[in-house]
Amino acid sequence: MSAATTIVVAREDFSIPGGEYHVEDAAVLAMQPEFRFFHLLREAKPDVVLLDLSRASGNGVETILKIRSPSQVKT
């Protein structure tokens, strides 16, 4: 019997590769990737979150801290 693993891939701006969509309201557009990302985490309860920080230019720490803040896992 095989087990399924749920993986979420996201960029530093919380956008999901392949999940782009068009919205005309600039405020909504700015908020939606982060909102969608955290909604997906709550709904899917993934086993793995993979961050693509290849375009982050060293600014990925803020993204990591935002993701970890609601987590019960602390270092």
Beta strands, then each sheet from edge to edge (+ up, - down):
strand 1: 7-11
strand 2: 48-52
sheet 1: 1+ 2+
end
